[in-house]
Amino acid sequence: MAPRRSERWKALERTAADKLGGRRVHRRLFEKAPDVIVEDLGMVIECKAYSKFAHHSLIEVAQNKYAEGGEVVALVTKASGQRGEYVTVPLDWLADILDMVRAIDRRAV
C-alpha cells in the first residue's frame, strides 16, 4: 500500500530539512508557517508532495535529450506577466551547493 499523502509530505519535509541543513517547522492544524527554514541562508522552504507535477516531465525530457554524464538539468520558468523567474533543480544538487557555500563561509571566518 502506498503511503498516505500526509505521510509523503511529512517525509518530504524531513528530507528537505536534513539535506538543506534546515529545520522542519512543526505547527498546529491550520497554523500558517513554512515547512522548513534554513536559517543560516535565510531560506523559507515550502514542500509539496503530489502524485505528479507537469514541470517534472519537462525536466525529464530535457535530461533525456540534452544532459550528458553528470550534467544537471535546471528548469527556469516565468508565467506571463510574472515579475521575476523561478528555477527548479534537483534537491541533492542544491544541497551540495549549499554545503560548498557553508564550507567557504567557515574558511572566511
Buried (B, 14 or more C-beta within 10 A) or exposed (E): EEEEEEEBBBEBBBBBBEBBBBEBBEEEEEEEEBBBBBEEEEBEBEBEBEEEEEEEEBBEEEEEEEEEEEEEBEEEEEEEEEEEEEEBBEEEEBBEEBEEEEEEEEEEE
